């Protein structure tokens, strides 16, 4: 599954920066003043699972 599909599934979107062989994802909840929420953690877990399935190390 791709990151955009994961974000849509959760209704929670992050910022991503694509570089040569790198991807930086920034996850935050502006409605909580930048504090980490459970949906932030779930989004990170799903992105991590998807990245390892695509060969990321």
Z-matrix of the N, CA and C atoms (Angstrom, degrees):
N
C 1 1.460
C 2 1.529 1 108.20
N 3 1.317 2 116.15 1 143.32
C 4 1.453 3 121.15 2 -179.34
C 5 1.529 4 110.42 3 -89.90
N 6 1.323 5 116.11 4 156.59
C 7 1.461 6 121.77 5 -176.52
C 8 1.525 7 111.60 6 -56.17
N 9 1.324 8 117.70 7 -42.31
C 10 1.470 9 119.95 8 -179.11
C 11 1.524 10 111.30 9 -60.92
N 12 1.323 11 117.44 10 -39.19
C 13 1.464 12 121.05 11 178.72
C 14 1.523 13 111.11 12 -67.64
N 15 1.331 14 116.62 13 -38.13
C 16 1.470 15 120.96 14 177.27
C 17 1.524 16 109.53 15 -64.07
N 18 1.321 17 116.72 16 -44.64
C 19 1.456 18 121.06 17 178.98
C 20 1.523 19 111.05 18 -61.32
N 21 1.314 20 116.81 19 -44.33
C 22 1.465 21 120.39 20 178.81
C 23 1.522 22 110.96 21 -63.01
N 24 1.330 23 116.58 22 -41.43
C 25 1.460 24 121.29 23 179.80
C 26 1.529 25 110.97 24 -59.46
N 27 1.331 26 116.56 25 -39.82
C 28 1.463 27 121.10 26 -179.12
C 29 1.527 28 113.26 27 -88.70
N 30 1.334 29 117.25 28 -13.39
C 31 1.458 30 120.06 29 -176.07
C 32 1.523 31 111.92 30 65.88
N 33 1.328 32 115.67 31 30.03
C 34 1.467 33 121.45 32 -177.24
C 35 1.518 34 107.44 33 -138.26
N 36 1.316 35 117.43 34 120.02
C 37 1.455 36 121.32 35 -172.86
C 38 1.517 37 111.53 36 -113.73
N 39 1.327 38 114.63 37 143.17
C 40 1.459 39 122.14 38 -179.14
C 41 1.518 40 109.23 39 -116.60
N 42 1.325 41 115.76 40 173.99
C 43 1.456 42 121.88 41 173.61
C 44 1.527 43 107.54 42 -99.68
N 45 1.326 44 116.55 43 141.44
C 46 1.457 45 121.06 44 179.72
C 47 1.516 46 109.62 45 -131.98
N 48 1.332 47 115.23 46 141.29
C 49 1.455 48 122.34 47 176.16
C 50 1.524 49 107.51 48 -122.67
N 51 1.316 50 116.51 49 121.11
C 52 1.448 51 122.15 50 -177.87
C 53 1.517 52 109.59 51 -99.72
N 54 1.318 53 115.87 52 129.25
C 55 1.457 54 122.22 53 176.66
C 56 1.510 55 109.72 54 -126.65
N 57 1.303 56 116.72 55 -173.61
C 58 1.460 57 120.89 56 177.55
C 59 1.522 58 108.61 57 -70.72
N 60 1.318 59 116.28 58 110.21
C 61 1.466 60 123.83 59 179.58
C 62 1.528 61 113.59 60 63.14
N 63 1.320 62 117.29 61 20.28
C 64 1.462 63 120.88 62 178.02
C 65 1.522 64 110.61 63 -139.08
N 66 1.296 65 115.01 64 154.50
C 67 1.454 66 122.11 65 172.84
C 68 1.515 67 106.90 66 -143.08
N 69 1.305 68 116.58 67 125.60
C 70 1.462 69 122.14 68 177.56
C 71 1.521 70 107.22 69 -110.97
N 72 1.333 71 115.51 70 124.04
C 73 1.456 72 120.71 71 179.38
C 74 1.514 73 108.27 72 -115.03
N 75 1.319 74 116.11 73 128.51
C 76 1.459 75 122.56 74 179.11
C 77 1.523 76 108.66 75 -111.01
N 78 1.340 77 115.67 76 118.02
C 79 1.460 78 121.38 77 -176.82
C 80 1.523 79 108.67 78 -115.79
N 81 1.324 80 116.43 79 129.31
C 82 1.461 81 120.28 80 176.46
C 83 1.517 82 109.53 81 -154.25
N 84 1.310 83 115.19 82 163.41
C 85 1.460 84 121.33 83 176.79
C 86 1.515 85 108.24 84 -118.43
N 87 1.329 86 115.77 85 100.24
C 88 1.463 87 119.66 86 -177.36
C 89 1.522 88 111.99 87 -64.11
N 90 1.327 89 116.53 88 -28.59
C 91 1.461 90 119.07 89 -179.70
C 92 1.530 91 112.58 90 -72.26
N 93 1.347 92 116.83 91 -11.58
C 94 1.465 93 121.36 92 177.66
C 95 1.523 94 111.49 93 -109.77
N 96 1.311 95 116.75 94 15.78
C 97 1.457 96 120.20 95 179.38
C 98 1.513 97 113.39 96 68.51
N 99 1.329 98 117.04 97 30.18
C 100 1.452 99 121.25 98 177.88
C 101 1.513 100 114.27 99 86.76
N 102 1.324 101 118.09 100 -1.81
C 103 1.468 102 120.07 101 177.47
C 104 1.520 103 110.02 102 -72.43
N 105 1.316 104 116.66 103 156.68
C 106 1.457 105 122.68 104 -179.30
C 107 1.523 106 109.65 105 -81.36
N 108 1.326 107 115.90 106 130.75
C 109 1.466 108 122.55 107 178.50
C 110 1.521 109 108.93 108 -113.52
N 111 1.320 110 116.30 109 165.38
C 112 1.463 111 120.84 110 -179.53
C 113 1.527 112 111.80 111 -58.86
N 114 1.340 113 118.06 112 -37.27
C 115 1.466 114 118.75 113 179.48
C 116 1.530 115 111.71 114 -69.92
N 117 1.336 116 118.29 115 -24.66
C 118 1.467 117 121.18 116 173.05
C 119 1.527 118 109.65 117 -65.29
N 120 1.320 119 115.47 118 -45.62
C 121 1.467 120 121.13 119 -179.32
C 122 1.525 121 110.65 120 -64.87
N 123 1.321 122 117.33 121 -42.80
C 124 1.465 123 120.55 122 178.92
C 125 1.519 124 111.15 123 -63.44
N 126 1.320 125 117.54 124 -40.71
C 127 1.462 126 120.91 125 177.35
C 128 1.527 127 109.92 126 -61.96
N 129 1.318 128 117.48 127 -45.09
C 130 1.468 129 121.26 128 178.89
C 131 1.525 130 111.07 129 -62.10
N 132 1.322 131 117.60 130 -42.27
C 133 1.474 132 121.21 131 178.79
C 134 1.532 133 110.86 132 -60.78
N 135 1.311 134 116.29 133 -45.04
C 136 1.464 135 119.52 134 -178.04
C 137 1.524 136 111.92 135 -69.09
N 138 1.324 137 117.32 136 -37.84
C 139 1.467 138 120.53 137 177.47
C 140 1.531 139 109.69 138 -65.15
N 141 1.326 140 116.83 139 -42.35
C 142 1.453 141 120.25 140 178.84
C 143 1.532 142 110.94 141 -61.92
N 144 1.328 143 117.32 142 -43.76
C 145 1.468 144 120.78 143 178.66
C 146 1.520 145 110.94 144 -62.30
N 147 1.318 146 117.12 145 -42.20
C 148 1.464 147 121.05 146 179.47
C 149 1.518 148 110.75 147 -66.23
N 150 1.326 149 117.82 148 -38.56
C 151 1.463 150 120.41 149 -177.37
C 152 1.526 151 111.41 150 -67.36
N 153 1.319 152 117.47 151 -39.88
C 154 1.469 153 118.69 152 178.32
C 155 1.529 154 110.77 153 -68.35
N 156 1.323 155 117.60 154 -32.73
C 157 1.468 156 121.51 155 176.71
C 158 1.529 157 111.19 156 -65.96
N 159 1.345 158 117.12 157 -23.14
C 160 1.453 159 121.86 158 179.00
C 161 1.541 160 112.44 159 -98.45
N 162 1.343 161 116.36 160 9.56
C 163 1.469 162 120.13 161 174.79
C 164 1.506 163 115.62 162 93.72
N 165 1.318 164 118.70 163 9.71
C 166 1.471 165 119.88 164 178.41
C 167 1.529 166 109.61 165 -71.18
N 168 1.312 167 114.35 166 151.03
C 169 1.469 168 120.21 167 178.81
C 170 1.512 169 110.43 168 -120.00
